[in-house]
Amino acid sequence: MYVTAAFIIFILGCGFLGDRLITHFRERKHEAWLRFPSIEEYARKTQLSRIQCWHCRSYSIRQYGLEARNDKRRIHACNQCNTNLYRTMWG
Ligand SMILES: [Zn+2]
C-alpha cells in the first residue's frame, strides 16, 4: 500500500518538475527572443538604406516562429549566412 502511494507521489512529483522545467526553458527562450533588436532598432543600429544582413549584406531574409511555425514571435534570419538578425511580432 505504502509502495503504491509512494510511487504515485513520485510520478506526480516528476510531472510537476517536468512542467517546471518546460516552463523554465520556454521563459529562457522568450528572454532570448526579447534580446534581439526590434526591426526599428535593427534599422537604426545598422544604418543601412534597406533591411539587409549586417554580416554578409544579403537581402534574402527568412523568418520563423520562436517555438512553432505559427508562433506570433518571429525571428528574422539571413538566408545566406544564417545569422539571426531581429525580431518582430505578428498581428
Ligand atoms: Zn548574412
PDB file of the backbone (N, CA, C, O) and the ligand in Angstrom, with CONECT records:
HET     ZN  A 101       1
ATOM      1  N   MET A   1       0.831  -1.213   0.000  1.00  0.00           N
ATOM      2  CA  MET A   1       0.000   0.000   0.000  1.00  0.00           C
ATOM      3  C   MET A   1       0.869   1.269   0.000  1.00  0.00           C
ATOM      4  O   MET A   1       0.694   2.174  -0.816  1.00  0.00           O
ATOM      5  N   TYR A   2       1.803   1.290   0.943  1.00  0.00           N
ATOM      6  CA  TYR A   2       2.707   2.450   1.014  1.00  0.00           C
ATOM      7  C   TYR A   2       3.511   2.600  -0.260  1.00  0.00           C
ATOM      8  O   TYR A   2       3.758   3.705  -0.744  1.00  0.00           O
ATOM      9  N   VAL A   3       3.914   1.451  -0.791  1.00  0.00           N
ATOM     10  CA  VAL A   3       4.735   1.477  -2.009  1.00  0.00           C
ATOM     11  C   VAL A   3       3.948   2.119  -3.146  1.00  0.00           C
ATOM     12  O   VAL A   3       4.468   2.943  -3.898  1.00  0.00           O
ATOM     13  N   THR A   4       2.684   1.722  -3.253  1.00  0.00           N
ATOM     14  CA  THR A   4       1.829   2.275  -4.308  1.00  0.00           C
ATOM     15  C   THR A   4       1.670   3.784  -4.126  1.00  0.00           C
ATOM     16  O   THR A   4       1.782   4.552  -5.081  1.00  0.00           O
ATOM     17  N   ALA A   5       1.406   4.197  -2.876  1.00  0.00           N
ATOM     18  CA  ALA A   5       1.233   5.625  -2.588  1.00  0.00           C
ATOM     19  C   ALA A   5       2.513   6.393  -2.910  1.00  0.00           C
ATOM     20  O   ALA A   5       2.478   7.453  -3.534  1.00  0.00           O
ATOM     21  N   ALA A   6       3.642   5.837  -2.472  1.00  0.00           N
ATOM     22  CA  ALA A   6       4.923   6.495  -2.722  1.00  0.00           C
ATOM     23  C   ALA A   6       5.165   6.612  -4.219  1.00  0.00           C
ATOM     24  O   ALA A   6       5.662   7.626  -4.710  1.00  0.00           O
ATOM     25  N   PHE A   7       4.802   5.548  -4.935  1.00  0.00           N
ATOM     26  CA  PHE A   7       5.004   5.542  -6.384  1.00  0.00           C
ATOM     27  C   PHE A   7       4.160   6.627  -7.049  1.00  0.00           C
ATOM     28  O   PHE A   7       4.635   7.349  -7.927  1.00  0.00           O
ATOM     29  N   ILE A   8       2.899   6.731  -6.617  1.00  0.00           N
ATOM     30  CA  ILE A   8       2.001   7.742  -7.205  1.00  0.00           C
ATOM     31  C   ILE A   8       2.533   9.152  -6.911  1.00  0.00           C
ATOM     32  O   ILE A   8       2.538  10.019  -7.785  1.00  0.00           O
ATOM     33  N   ILE A   9       2.978   9.363  -5.673  1.00  0.00           N
ATOM     34  CA  ILE A   9       3.534  10.676  -5.311  1.00  0.00           C
ATOM     35  C   ILE A   9       4.778  10.969  -6.148  1.00  0.00           C
ATOM     36  O   ILE A   9       4.989  12.095  -6.599  1.00  0.00           O
ATOM     37  N   PHE A  10       5.590   9.945  -6.344  1.00  0.00           N
ATOM     38  CA  PHE A  10       6.794  10.092  -7.156  1.00  0.00           C
ATOM     39  C   PHE A  10       6.452  10.504  -8.587  1.00  0.00           C
ATOM     40  O   PHE A  10       7.071  11.407  -9.150  1.00  0.00           O
ATOM     41  N   ILE A  11       5.454   9.825  -9.169  1.00  0.00           N
ATOM     42  CA  ILE A  11       5.051  10.123 -10.550  1.00  0.00           C
ATOM     43  C   ILE A  11       4.509  11.550 -10.647  1.00  0.00           C
ATOM     44  O   ILE A  11       4.834  12.291 -11.575  1.00  0.00           O
ATOM     45  N   LEU A  12       3.674  11.921  -9.666  1.00  0.00           N
ATOM     46  CA  LEU A  12       3.126  13.288  -9.665  1.00  0.00           C
ATOM     47  C   LEU A  12       4.248  14.309  -9.542  1.00  0.00           C
ATOM     48  O   LEU A  12       4.245  15.345 -10.207  1.00  0.00           O
ATOM     49  N   GLY A  13       5.213  13.991  -8.671  1.00  0.00           N
ATOM     50  CA  GLY A  13       6.370  14.882  -8.474  1.00  0.00           C
ATOM     51  C   GLY A  13       7.141  15.056  -9.762  1.00  0.00           C
ATOM     52  O   GLY A  13       7.550  16.166 -10.105  1.00  0.00           O
ATOM     53  N   CYS A  14       7.342  13.961 -10.477  1.00  0.00           N
ATOM     54  CA  CYS A  14       8.058  14.018 -11.760  1.00  0.00           C
ATOM     55  C   CYS A  14       7.306  14.908 -12.746  1.00  0.00           C
ATOM     56  O   CYS A  14       7.907  15.726 -13.443  1.00  0.00           O
ATOM     57  N   GLY A  15       5.990  14.741 -12.795  1.00  0.00           N
ATOM     58  CA  GLY A  15       5.174  15.542 -13.684  1.00  0.00           C
ATOM     59  C   GLY A  15       5.304  17.013 -13.354  1.00  0.00           C
ATOM     60  O   GLY A  15       5.430  17.857 -14.240  1.00  0.00           O
ATOM     61  N   PHE A  16       5.270  17.310 -12.054  1.00  0.00           N
ATOM     62  CA  PHE A  16       5.388  18.697 -11.605  1.00  0.00           C
ATOM     63  C   PHE A  16       6.740  19.280 -11.988  1.00  0.00           C
ATOM     64  O   PHE A  16       6.820  20.391 -12.513  1.00  0.00           O
ATOM     65  N   LEU A  17       7.804  18.526 -11.721  1.00  0.00           N
ATOM     66  CA  LEU A  17       9.149  19.007 -12.049  1.00  0.00           C
ATOM     67  C   LEU A  17       9.315  19.179 -13.556  1.00  0.00           C
ATOM     68  O   LEU A  17       9.929  20.142 -14.017  1.00  0.00           O
ATOM     69  N   GLY A  18       8.759  18.231 -14.320  1.00  0.00           N
ATOM     70  CA  GLY A  18       8.834  18.315 -15.771  1.00  0.00           C
ATOM     71  C   GLY A  18       8.159  19.580 -16.269  1.00  0.00           C
ATOM     72  O   GLY A  18       8.675  20.274 -17.145  1.00  0.00           O
ATOM     73  N   ASP A  19       6.995  19.867 -15.696  1.00  0.00           N
ATOM     74  CA  ASP A  19       6.262  21.087 -16.037  1.00  0.00           C
ATOM     75  C   ASP A  19       7.085  22.327 -15.744  1.00  0.00           C
ATOM     76  O   ASP A  19       7.181  23.242 -16.562  1.00  0.00           O
ATOM     77  N   ARG A  20       7.679  22.335 -14.550  1.00  0.00           N
ATOM     78  CA  ARG A  20       8.501  23.484 -14.145  1.00  0.00           C
ATOM     79  C   ARG A  20       9.666  23.670 -15.105  1.00  0.00           C
ATOM     80  O   ARG A  20      10.004  24.788 -15.494  1.00  0.00           O
ATOM     81  N   LEU A  21      10.270  22.546 -15.477  1.00  0.00           N
ATOM     82  CA  LEU A  21      11.429  22.573 -16.368  1.00  0.00           C
ATOM     83  C   LEU A  21      11.041  23.129 -17.736  1.00  0.00           C
ATOM     84  O   LEU A  21      11.750  23.962 -18.301  1.00  0.00           O
ATOM     85  N   ILE A  22       9.902  22.658 -18.266  1.00  0.00           N
ATOM     86  CA  ILE A  22       9.431  23.121 -19.572  1.00  0.00           C
ATOM     87  C   ILE A  22       9.133  24.619 -19.509  1.00  0.00           C
ATOM     88  O   ILE A  22       9.494  25.366 -20.418  1.00  0.00           O
ATOM     89  N   THR A  23       8.465  25.059 -18.420  1.00  0.00           N
ATOM     90  CA  THR A  23       8.170  26.482 -18.241  1.00  0.00           C
ATOM     91  C   THR A  23       9.468  27.284 -18.209  1.00  0.00           C
ATOM     92  O   THR A  23       9.580  28.345 -18.824  1.00  0.00           O
ATOM     93  N   HIS A  24      10.438  26.752 -17.482  1.00  0.00           N
ATOM     94  CA  HIS A  24      11.735  27.424 -17.372  1.00  0.00           C
ATOM     95  C   HIS A  24      12.372  27.604 -18.748  1.00  0.00           C
ATOM     96  O   HIS A  24      12.842  28.692 -19.081  1.00  0.00           O
ATOM     97  N   PHE A  25      12.388  26.523 -19.554  1.00  0.00           N
ATOM     98  CA  PHE A  25      13.021  26.615 -20.865  1.00  0.00           C
ATOM     99  C   PHE A  25      12.257  27.554 -21.785  1.00  0.00           C
ATOM    100  O   PHE A  25      12.857  28.270 -22.586  1.00  0.00           O
ATOM    101  N   ARG A  26      10.925  27.549 -21.671  1.00  0.00           N
ATOM    102  CA  ARG A  26      10.131  28.448 -22.507  1.00  0.00           C
ATOM    103  C   ARG A  26      10.406  29.904 -22.132  1.00  0.00           C
ATOM    104  O   ARG A  26      10.480  30.771 -23.002  1.00  0.00           O
ATOM    105  N   GLU A  27      10.559  30.166 -20.835  1.00  0.00           N
ATOM    106  CA  GLU A  27      10.873  31.529 -20.401  1.00  0.00           C
ATOM    107  C   GLU A  27      12.244  31.959 -20.906  1.00  0.00           C
ATOM    108  O   GLU A  27      12.427  33.093 -21.349  1.00  0.00           O
ATOM    109  N   ARG A  28      13.206  31.043 -20.834  1.00  0.00           N
ATOM    110  CA  ARG A  28      14.556  31.345 -21.320  1.00  0.00           C
ATOM    111  C   ARG A  28      14.517  31.686 -22.806  1.00  0.00           C
ATOM    112  O   ARG A  28      15.183  32.621 -23.252  1.00  0.00           O
ATOM    113  N   LYS A  29      13.734  30.924 -23.572  1.00  0.00           N
ATOM    114  CA  LYS A  29      13.604  31.151 -24.997  1.00  0.00           C
ATOM    115  C   LYS A  29      13.002  32.522 -25.267  1.00  0.00           C
ATOM    116  O   LYS A  29      13.448  33.260 -26.146  1.00  0.00           O
ATOM    117  N   HIS A  30      11.965  32.843 -24.475  1.00  0.00           N
ATOM    118  CA  HIS A  30      11.293  34.126 -24.642  1.00  0.00           C
ATOM    119  C   HIS A  30      12.262  35.278 -24.323  1.00  0.00           C
ATOM    120  O   HIS A  30      12.298  36.283 -25.033  1.00  0.00           O
ATOM    121  N   GLU A  31      13.037  35.115 -23.254  1.00  0.00           N
ATOM    122  CA  GLU A  31      14.021  36.146 -22.892  1.00  0.00           C
ATOM    123  C   GLU A  31      15.064  36.311 -23.986  1.00  0.00           C
ATOM    124  O   GLU A  31      15.472  37.431 -24.296  1.00  0.00           O
ATOM    125  N   ALA A  32      15.496  35.204 -24.571  1.00  0.00           N
ATOM    126  CA  ALA A  32      16.477  35.260 -25.655  1.00  0.00           C
ATOM    127  C   ALA A  32      15.885  36.011 -26.847  1.00  0.00           C
ATOM    128  O   ALA A  32      16.564  36.793 -27.513  1.00  0.00           O
ATOM    129  N   TRP A  33      14.595  35.750 -27.098  1.00  0.00           N
ATOM    130  CA  TRP A  33      13.905  36.436 -28.200  1.00  0.00           C
ATOM    131  C   TRP A  33      13.866  37.941 -27.942  1.00  0.00           C
ATOM    132  O   TRP A  33      14.087  38.743 -28.850  1.00  0.00           O
ATOM    133  N   LEU A  34      13.580  38.316 -26.682  1.00  0.00           N
ATOM    134  CA  LEU A  34      13.494  39.743 -26.330  1.00  0.00           C
ATOM    135  C   LEU A  34      14.842  40.443 -26.473  1.00  0.00           C
ATOM    136  O   LEU A  34      14.889  41.659 -26.661  1.00  0.00           O
ATOM    137  N   ARG A  35      15.926  39.698 -26.389  1.00  0.00           N
ATOM    138  CA  ARG A  35      17.249  40.308 -26.523  1.00  0.00           C
ATOM    139  C   ARG A  35      17.595  40.669 -27.960  1.00  0.00           C
ATOM    140  O   ARG A  35      18.508  41.460 -28.195  1.00  0.00           O
ATOM    141  N   PHE A  36      16.869  40.095 -28.933  1.00  0.00           N
ATOM    142  CA  PHE A  36      17.090  40.512 -30.321  1.00  0.00           C
ATOM    143  C   PHE A  36      16.538  41.920 -30.492  1.00  0.00           C
ATOM    144  O   PHE A  36      15.543  42.271 -29.858  1.00  0.00           O
ATOM    145  N   PRO A  37      17.167  42.734 -31.341  1.00  0.00           N
ATOM    146  CA  PRO A  37      16.603  44.074 -31.557  1.00  0.00           C
ATOM    147  C   PRO A  37      15.287  43.984 -32.310  1.00  0.00           C
ATOM    148  O   PRO A  37      15.071  43.048 -33.079  1.00  0.00           O
ATOM    149  N   SER A  38      14.408  44.954 -32.093  1.00  0.00           N
ATOM    150  CA  SER A  38      13.196  45.051 -32.914  1.00  0.00           C
ATOM    151  C   SER A  38      13.653  45.526 -34.293  1.00  0.00           C
ATOM    152  O   SER A  38      14.803  45.932 -34.461  1.00  0.00           O
ATOM    153  N   ILE A  39      12.761  45.476 -35.271  1.00  0.00           N
ATOM    154  CA  ILE A  39      13.159  45.859 -36.633  1.00  0.00           C
ATOM    155  C   ILE A  39      13.574  47.335 -36.681  1.00  0.00           C
ATOM    156  O   ILE A  39      14.480  47.703 -37.429  1.00  0.00           O
ATOM    157  N   GLU A  40      12.906  48.180 -35.878  1.00  0.00           N
ATOM    158  CA  GLU A  40      13.263  49.601 -35.845  1.00  0.00           C
ATOM    159  C   GLU A  40      14.676  49.785 -35.259  1.00  0.00           C
ATOM    160  O   GLU A  40      15.495  50.533 -35.794  1.00  0.00           O
ATOM    161  N   GLU A  41      14.928  49.094 -34.167  1.00  0.00           N
ATOM    162  CA  GLU A  41      16.256  49.169 -33.543  1.00  0.00           C
ATOM    163  C   GLU A  41      17.330  48.649 -34.502  1.00  0.00           C
ATOM    164  O   GLU A  41      18.429  49.195 -34.592  1.00  0.00           O
ATOM    165  N   TYR A  42      16.979  47.590 -35.206  1.00  0.00           N
ATOM    166  CA  TYR A  42      17.927  46.989 -36.144  1.00  0.00           C
ATOM    167  C   TYR A  42      18.269  47.983 -37.250  1.00  0.00           C
ATOM    168  O   TYR A  42      19.439  48.165 -37.589  1.00  0.00           O
ATOM    169  N   ALA A  43      17.241  48.627 -37.814  1.00  0.00           N
ATOM    170  CA  ALA A  43      17.446  49.588 -38.898  1.00  0.00           C
ATOM    171  C   ALA A  43      18.312  50.757 -38.410  1.00  0.00           C
ATOM    172  O   ALA A  43      19.197  51.234 -39.121  1.00  0.00           O
ATOM    173  N   ARG A  44      18.033  51.204 -37.181  1.00  0.00           N
ATOM    174  CA  ARG A  44      18.784  52.325 -36.618  1.00  0.00           C
ATOM    175  C   ARG A  44      20.242  51.917 -36.377  1.00  0.00           C
ATOM    176  O   ARG A  44      21.172  52.664 -36.681  1.00  0.00           O
ATOM    177  N   LYS A  45      20.410  50.741 -35.837  1.00  0.00           N
ATOM    178  CA  LYS A  45      21.742  50.279 -35.459  1.00  0.00           C
ATOM    179  C   LYS A  45      22.637  50.018 -36.666  1.00  0.00           C
ATOM    180  O   LYS A  45      23.821  50.355 -36.655  1.00  0.00           O
ATOM    181  N   THR A  46      22.064  49.416 -37.704  1.00  0.00           N
ATOM    182  CA  THR A  46      22.894  49.031 -38.851  1.00  0.00           C
ATOM    183  C   THR A  46      23.098  50.192 -39.810  1.00  0.00           C
ATOM    184  O   THR A  46      24.070  50.198 -40.565  1.00  0.00           O
ATOM    185  N   GLN A  47      22.181  51.200 -39.796  1.00  0.00           N
ATOM    186  CA  GLN A  47      22.298  52.370 -40.666  1.00  0.00           C
ATOM    187  C   GLN A  47      22.379  51.994 -42.135  1.00  0.00           C
ATOM    188  O   GLN A  47      23.067  52.667 -42.902  1.00  0.00           O
ATOM    189  N   LEU A  48      21.696  50.938 -42.544  1.00  0.00           N
ATOM    190  CA  LEU A  48      21.681  50.531 -43.939  1.00  0.00           C
ATOM    191  C   LEU A  48      20.420  51.103 -44.585  1.00  0.00           C
ATOM    192  O   LEU A  48      19.400  51.272 -43.917  1.00  0.00           O
ATOM    193  N   SER A  49      20.491  51.400 -45.880  1.00  0.00           N
ATOM    194  CA  SER A  49      19.347  52.029 -46.547  1.00  0.00           C
ATOM    195  C   SER A  49      18.163  51.070 -46.637  1.00  0.00           C
ATOM    196  O   SER A  49      17.010  51.498 -46.579  1.00  0.00           O
ATOM    197  N   ARG A  50      18.441  49.796 -46.777  1.00  0.00           N
ATOM    198  CA  ARG A  50      17.386  48.781 -46.777  1.00  0.00           C
ATOM    199  C   ARG A  50      17.703  47.767 -45.700  1.00  0.00           C
ATOM    200  O   ARG A  50      18.843  47.636 -45.254  1.00  0.00           O
ATOM    201  N   ILE A  51      16.654  47.044 -45.288  1.00  0.00           N
ATOM    202  CA  ILE A  51      16.899  45.987 -44.304  1.00  0.00           C
ATOM    203  C   ILE A  51      17.686  44.865 -44.980  1.00  0.00           C
ATOM    204  O   ILE A  51      17.215  44.240 -45.930  1.00  0.00           O
ATOM    205  N   GLN A  52      18.850  44.634 -44.485  1.00  0.00           N
ATOM    206  CA  GLN A  52      19.677  43.554 -45.021  1.00  0.00           C
ATOM    207  C   GLN A  52      20.536  42.989 -43.907  1.00  0.00           C
ATOM    208  O   GLN A  52      20.587  43.544 -42.809  1.00  0.00           O
ATOM    209  N   CYS A  53      21.201  41.899 -44.187  1.00  0.00           N
ATOM    210  CA  CYS A  53      22.040  41.260 -43.186  1.00  0.00           C
ATOM    211  C   CYS A  53      23.274  42.129 -42.905  1.00  0.00           C
ATOM    212  O   CYS A  53      23.980  42.540 -43.825  1.00  0.00           O
ATOM    213  N   TRP A  54      23.518  42.402 -41.607  1.00  0.00           N
ATOM    214  CA  TRP A  54      24.686  43.236 -41.272  1.00  0.00           C
ATOM    215  C   TRP A  54      25.970  42.446 -41.471  1.00  0.00           C
ATOM    216  O   TRP A  54      27.052  43.020 -41.598  1.00  0.00           O
ATOM    217  N   HIS A  55      25.844  41.135 -41.498  1.00  0.00           N
ATOM    218  CA  HIS A  55      27.018  40.264 -41.512  1.00  0.00           C
ATOM    219  C   HIS A  55      27.544  40.062 -42.934  1.00  0.00           C
ATOM    220  O   HIS A  55      28.737  40.229 -43.186  1.00  0.00           O
ATOM    221  N   CYS A  56      26.647  39.702 -43.866  1.00  0.00           N
ATOM    222  CA  CYS A  56      27.095  39.401 -45.232  1.00  0.00           C
ATOM    223  C   CYS A  56      26.426  40.298 -46.268  1.00  0.00           C
ATOM    224  O   CYS A  56      26.668  40.156 -47.466  1.00  0.00           O
ATOM    225  N   ARG A  57      25.567  41.240 -45.795  1.00  0.00           N
ATOM    226  CA  ARG A  57      24.902  42.206 -46.679  1.00  0.00           C
ATOM    227  C   ARG A  57      23.875  41.590 -47.622  1.00  0.00           C
ATOM    228  O   ARG A  57      23.503  42.209 -48.619  1.00  0.00           O
ATOM    229  N   SER A  58      23.419  40.400 -47.324  1.00  0.00           N
ATOM    230  CA  SER A  58      22.409  39.776 -48.169  1.00  0.00           C
ATOM    231  C   SER A  58      21.042  40.406 -47.882  1.00  0.00           C
ATOM    232  O   SER A  58      20.760  40.807 -46.753  1.00  0.00           O
ATOM    233  N   TYR A  59      20.191  40.487 -48.923  1.00  0.00           N
ATOM    234  CA  TYR A  59      18.829  40.992 -48.752  1.00  0.00           C
ATOM    235  C   TYR A  59      17.849  39.856 -48.521  1.00  0.00           C
ATOM    236  O   TYR A  59      16.676  40.081 -48.225  1.00  0.00           O
ATOM    237  N   SER A  60      18.335  38.655 -48.657  1.00  0.00           N
ATOM    238  CA  SER A  60      17.463  37.486 -48.550  1.00  0.00           C
ATOM    239  C   SER A  60      17.325  37.099 -47.080  1.00  0.00           C
ATOM    240  O   SER A  60      18.236  36.532 -46.476  1.00  0.00           O
ATOM    241  N   ILE A  61      16.166  37.420 -46.528  1.00  0.00           N
ATOM    242  CA  ILE A  61      15.939  37.196 -45.099  1.00  0.00           C
ATOM    243  C   ILE A  61      14.684  36.348 -44.921  1.00  0.00           C
ATOM    244  O   ILE A  61      13.638  36.642 -45.500  1.00  0.00           O
ATOM    245  N   ARG A  62      14.795  35.324 -44.137  1.00  0.00           N
ATOM    246  CA  ARG A  62      13.638  34.484 -43.856  1.00  0.00           C
ATOM    247  C   ARG A  62      13.212  34.706 -42.409  1.00  0.00           C
ATOM    248  O   ARG A  62      13.962  35.261 -41.606  1.00  0.00           O
ATOM    249  N   GLN A  63      12.005  34.269 -42.092  1.00  0.00           N
ATOM    250  CA  GLN A  63      11.555  34.401 -40.710  1.00  0.00           C
ATOM    251  C   GLN A  63      10.948  33.096 -40.237  1.00  0.00           C
ATOM    252  O   GLN A  63      10.431  32.309 -41.029  1.00  0.00           O
ATOM    253  N   TYR A  64      11.017  32.883 -38.963  1.00  0.00           N
ATOM    254  CA  TYR A  64      10.415  31.679 -38.400  1.00  0.00           C
ATOM    255  C   TYR A  64       9.856  31.977 -37.016  1.00  0.00           C
ATOM    256  O   TYR A  64      10.263  32.938 -36.363  1.00  0.00           O
ATOM    257  N   GLY A  65       8.914  31.136 -36.574  1.00  0.00           N
ATOM    258  CA  GLY A  65       8.307  31.303 -35.257  1.00  0.00           C
ATOM    259  C   GLY A  65       9.251  30.831 -34.175  1.00  0.00           C
ATOM    260  O   GLY A  65      10.033  29.903 -34.382  1.00  0.00           O
ATOM    261  N   LEU A  66       9.178  31.475 -33.008  1.00  0.00           N
ATOM    262  CA  LEU A  66      10.111  31.157 -31.931  1.00  0.00           C
ATOM    263  C   LEU A  66       9.993  29.704 -31.490  1.00  0.00           C
ATOM    264  O   LEU A  66      10.997  28.998 -31.395  1.00  0.00           O
ATOM    265  N   GLU A  67       8.772  29.259 -31.221  1.00  0.00           N
ATOM    266  CA  GLU A  67       8.607  27.899 -30.713  1.00  0.00           C
ATOM    267  C   GLU A  67       7.917  26.977 -31.700  1.00  0.00           C
ATOM    268  O   GLU A  67       8.135  25.766 -31.694  1.00  0.00           O
ATOM    269  N   ALA A  68       7.078  27.565 -32.553  1.00  0.00           N
ATOM    270  CA  ALA A  68       6.357  26.759 -33.538  1.00  0.00           C
ATOM    271  C   ALA A  68       6.222  27.581 -34.807  1.00  0.00           C
ATOM    272  O   ALA A  68       6.494  28.782 -34.823  1.00  0.00           O
ATOM    273  N   ARG A  69       5.799  26.914 -35.867  1.00  0.00           N
ATOM    274  CA  ARG A  69       5.690  27.575 -37.163  1.00  0.00           C
ATOM    275  C   ARG A  69       4.748  28.775 -37.111  1.00  0.00           C
ATOM    276  O   ARG A  69       4.978  29.781 -37.783  1.00  0.00           O
ATOM    277  N   ASN A  70       3.681  28.665 -36.306  1.00  0.00           N
ATOM    278  CA  ASN A  70       2.686  29.746 -36.260  1.00  0.00           C
ATOM    279  C   ASN A  70       2.840  30.624 -35.018  1.00  0.00           C
ATOM    280  O   ASN A  70       1.921  31.364 -34.667  1.00  0.00           O
ATOM    281  N   ASP A  71       3.985  30.548 -34.356  1.00  0.00           N
ATOM    282  CA  ASP A  71       4.250  31.405 -33.189  1.00  0.00           C
ATOM    283  C   ASP A  71       4.259  32.867 -33.638  1.00  0.00           C
ATOM    284  O   ASP A  71       4.880  33.213 -34.643  1.00  0.00           O
ATOM    285  N   LYS A  72       3.556  33.728 -32.875  1.00  0.00           N
ATOM    286  CA  LYS A  72       3.489  35.145 -33.241  1.00  0.00           C
ATOM    287  C   LYS A  72       4.837  35.842 -33.069  1.00  0.00           C
ATOM    288  O   LYS A  72       5.098  36.860 -33.710  1.00  0.00           O
ATOM    289  N   ARG A  73       5.680  35.303 -32.217  1.00  0.00           N
ATOM    290  CA  ARG A  73       7.009  35.883 -32.010  1.00  0.00           C
ATOM    291  C   ARG A  73       7.931  35.365 -33.117  1.00  0.00           C
ATOM    292  O   ARG A  73       8.265  34.180 -33.150  1.00  0.00           O
ATOM    293  N   ARG A  74       8.338  36.258 -34.020  1.00  0.00           N
ATOM    294  CA  ARG A  74       9.129  35.863 -35.180  1.00  0.00           C
ATOM    295  C   ARG A  74      10.587  36.264 -35.013  1.00  0.00           C
ATOM    296  O   ARG A  74      10.911  37.296 -34.424  1.00  0.00           O
ATOM    297  N   ILE A  75      11.430  35.437 -35.535  1.00  0.00           N
ATOM    298  CA  ILE A  75      12.844  35.769 -35.624  1.00  0.00           C
ATOM    299  C   ILE A  75      13.185  35.831 -37.105  1.00  0.00           C
ATOM    300  O   ILE A  75      12.808  34.947 -37.874  1.00  0.00           O
ATOM    301  N   HIS A  76      13.897  36.874 -37.497  1.00  0.00           N
ATOM    302  CA  HIS A  76      14.291  37.018 -38.891  1.00  0.00           C
ATOM    303  C   HIS A  76      15.770  36.692 -39.006  1.00  0.00           C
ATOM    304  O   HIS A  76      16.603  37.217 -38.267  1.00  0.00           O
ATOM    305  N   ALA A  77      16.072  35.819 -39.942  1.00  0.00           N
ATOM    306  CA  ALA A  77      17.447  35.355 -40.090  1.00  0.00           C
ATOM    307  C   ALA A  77      17.882  35.463 -41.540  1.00  0.00           C
ATOM    308  O   ALA A  77      17.062  35.425 -42.458  1.00  0.00           O
ATOM    309  N   CYS A  78      19.173  35.597 -41.727  1.00  0.00           N
ATOM    310  CA  CYS A  78      19.743  35.700 -43.066  1.00  0.00           C
ATOM    311  C   CYS A  78      19.688  34.337 -43.752  1.00  0.00           C
ATOM    312  O   CYS A  78      20.019  33.315 -43.152  1.00  0.00           O
ATOM    313  N   ASN A  79      19.268  34.336 -45.005  1.00  0.00           N
ATOM    314  CA  ASN A  79      19.204  33.094 -45.773  1.00  0.00           C
ATOM    315  C   ASN A  79      20.576  32.615 -46.201  1.00  0.00           C
ATOM    316  O   ASN A  79      20.777  31.433 -46.483  1.00  0.00           O
ATOM    317  N   GLN A  80      21.511  33.538 -46.247  1.00  0.00           N
ATOM    318  CA  GLN A  80      22.827  33.213 -46.774  1.00  0.00           C
ATOM    319  C   GLN A  80      23.780  32.713 -45.688  1.00  0.00           C
ATOM    320  O   GLN A  80      24.438  31.686 -45.854  1.00  0.00           O
ATOM    321  N   CYS A  81      23.847  33.448 -44.579  1.00  0.00           N
ATOM    322  CA  CYS A  81      24.829  33.077 -43.553  1.00  0.00           C
ATOM    323  C   CYS A  81      24.166  32.610 -42.253  1.00  0.00           C
ATOM    324  O   CYS A  81      24.852  32.311 -41.276  1.00  0.00           O
ATOM    325  N   ASN A  82      22.830  32.550 -42.245  1.00  0.00           N
ATOM    326  CA  ASN A  82      22.095  32.012 -41.091  1.00  0.00           C
ATOM    327  C   ASN A  82      22.174  32.840 -39.811  1.00  0.00           C
ATOM    328  O   ASN A  82      21.783  32.367 -38.744  1.00  0.00           O
ATOM    329  N   THR A  83      22.673  34.061 -39.907  1.00  0.00           N
ATOM    330  CA  THR A  83      22.735  34.910 -38.722  1.00  0.00           C
ATOM    331  C   THR A  83      21.327  35.367 -38.341  1.00  0.00           C
ATOM    332  O   THR A  83      20.577  35.838 -39.195  1.00  0.00           O
ATOM    333  N   ASN A  84      20.967  35.231 -37.070  1.00  0.00           N
ATOM    334  CA  ASN A  84      19.707  35.789 -36.598  1.00  0.00           C
ATOM    335  C   ASN A  84      19.848  37.303 -36.515  1.00  0.00           C
ATOM    336  O   ASN A  84      20.829  37.810 -35.972  1.00  0.00           O
ATOM    337  N   LEU A  85      18.866  38.024 -37.055  1.00  0.00           N
ATOM    338  CA  LEU A  85      19.039  39.462 -37.198  1.00  0.00           C
ATOM    339  C   LEU A  85      18.175  40.296 -36.250  1.00  0.00           C
ATOM    340  O   LEU A  85      18.693  41.116 -35.493  1.00  0.00           O
ATOM    341  N   TYR A  86      16.869  40.086 -36.293  1.00  0.00           N
ATOM    342  CA  TYR A  86      15.971  40.900 -35.470  1.00  0.00           C
ATOM    343  C   TYR A  86      14.680  40.165 -35.212  1.00  0.00           C
ATOM    344  O   TYR A  86      14.444  39.091 -35.767  1.00  0.00           O
ATOM    345  N   ARG A  87      13.841  40.742 -34.369  1.00  0.00           N
ATOM    346  CA  ARG A  87      12.579  40.092 -34.018  1.00  0.00           C
ATOM    347  C   ARG A  87      11.405  40.960 -34.435  1.00  0.00           C
ATOM    348  O   ARG A  87      11.520  42.185 -34.491  1.00  0.00           O
ATOM    349  N   THR A  88      10.299  40.340 -34.723  1.00  0.00           N
ATOM    350  CA  THR A  88       9.034  41.068 -34.936  1.00  0.00           C
ATOM    351  C   THR A  88       7.932  40.279 -34.253  1.00  0.00           C
ATOM    352  O   THR A  88       8.122  39.153 -33.792  1.00  0.00           O
ATOM    353  N   MET A  89       6.768  40.920 -34.209  1.00  0.00           N
ATOM    354  CA  MET A  89       5.589  40.300 -33.600  1.00  0.00           C
ATOM    355  C   MET A  89       4.491  40.283 -34.629  1.00  0.00           C
ATOM    356  O   MET A  89       4.218  41.302 -35.264  1.00  0.00           O
ATOM    357  N   TRP A  90       3.867  39.163 -34.803  1.00  0.00           N
ATOM    358  CA  TRP A  90       2.750  39.041 -35.755  1.00  0.00           C
ATOM    359  C   TRP A  90       1.481  39.621 -35.147  1.00  0.00           C
ATOM    360  O   TRP A  90       1.189  39.420 -33.968  1.00  0.00           O
ATOM    361  N   GLY A  91       0.744  40.334 -35.963  1.00  0.00           N
ATOM    362  CA  GLY A  91      -0.598  40.762 -35.571  1.00  0.00           C
ATOM    363  C   GLY A  91      -0.675  41.785 -34.473  1.00  0.00           C
ATOM    364  O   GLY A  91      -1.769  42.196 -34.087  1.00  0.00           O
TER     365      GLY A  91
HETATM  366 ZN    ZN A 101      24.005  37.107 -43.838  1.00  0.00          ZN2+
END
